Amino acid sequence: MKVDPDFLDTLRLGGEFNARQCINCGTCTALCPLGMEIMPRKLFRYALLGNKEAVLKSTEPIYSCLLCKMCEANCPGGVHIAENVRALRSYLNAEVLEV
């Protein structure tokens, strides 16, 4: 795994990204109507660790998110999950345009 120390700053260019507030409790995953195992806490962990490669491989779950905010409304850490997913989408869109 190649770590990009500037990755989090890059994500913040696409909007708010408050993944550091995530306490990794799993409430978001349990409440997701899609039942997607990777969403969203693992994605946020990848971003915080600077694992750009893992984020790029997670395109399907990032774009499958309904942005319904069910997870966000019940998040004990107060993570703005929908905004974080939007920031990930903005990043992925920029990556596609560069290729």
C-alpha positions in Angstrom: 0.0 0.0 0.0 1.3 3.4 -1.0 0.4 6.2 1.4 -0.3 9.7 0.2 0.2 12.1 3.1 -1.6 14.9 1.2 -4.6 12.8 0.2 -6.9 14.1 3.0 -6.1 17.7 2.0 -7.0 16.8 -1.6 -10.3 15.4 -0.5 -11.1 18.6 1.4 -10.9 20.5 -1.8 -14.1 18.8 -2.9 -15.9 19.9 0.2 -16.2 19.2 3.9 -14.5 16.0 5.0 -14.8 15.4 8.8 -13.9 11.7 8.9 -11.7 12.2 11.9 -14.8 12.4 14.0 -15.6 8.8 13.1 -15.3 6.6 16.1 -15.6 3.4 14.0 -18.7 2.1 15.9 -20.3 0.6 12.8 -23.7 2.3 13.3 -23.6 3.6 9.8 -22.9 0.2 8.3 -25.7 -1.4 10.3 -28.2 1.3 9.2 -27.4 1.4 5.6 -30.5 0.5 3.5 -28.2 -1.0 0.9 -26.4 -3.2 3.4 -23.0 -2.3 1.9 -20.3 -3.6 4.1 -17.6 -1.2 3.0 -19.7 1.9 3.5 -18.8 4.4 5.0 -16.4 3.8 7.9 -13.9 1.8 5.9 -13.8 4.4 3.2 -13.2 7.1 5.8 -10.4 5.0 7.3 -8.8 4.6 3.9 -8.9 8.3 3.4 -7.5 9.1 6.8 -4.6 6.7 6.3 -3.9 8.2 2.9 -4.7 5.0 1.0 -5.7 6.6 -2.3 -5.5 3.2 -4.0 -8.2 1.7 -1.8 -10.5 4.7 -2.3 -10.0 4.4 -6.1 -11.0 0.7 -5.9 -14.2 1.6 -4.0 -15.9 3.5 -6.8 -19.0 1.3 -6.8 -19.9 1.7 -3.2 -19.1 5.4 -3.2 -21.5 6.0 -6.1 -24.1 3.5 -4.9 -24.6 5.5 -1.7 -28.2 6.9 -1.7 -27.1 10.0 0.4 -30.3 9.3 2.5 -28.5 10.4 5.7 -30.0 7.6 7.7 -26.5 6.8 8.9 -25.7 10.4 9.5 -28.8 11.0 11.6 -27.8 8.2 14.0 -24.0 8.8 14.0 -22.8 9.2 17.6 -19.6 10.9 16.4 -21.5 13.6 14.5 -19.8 12.7 11.2 -21.3 14.4 8.2 -21.3 11.2 6.2 -23.3 12.5 3.1 -20.8 15.4 2.7 -17.9 13.1 3.1 -19.3 10.8 0.4 -19.8 13.9 -1.8 -16.2 14.9 -1.3 -15.1 11.3 -2.3 -17.3 11.6 -5.4 -15.8 14.9 -6.3 -12.3 13.4 -5.9 -13.2 10.4 -8.1 -14.7 12.7 -10.8 -11.5 14.8 -10.9 -9.4 11.6 -11.1 -11.5 10.4 -14.1 -11.1 13.7 -15.8 -7.3 13.7 -15.4 -7.0 10.2 -17.1 
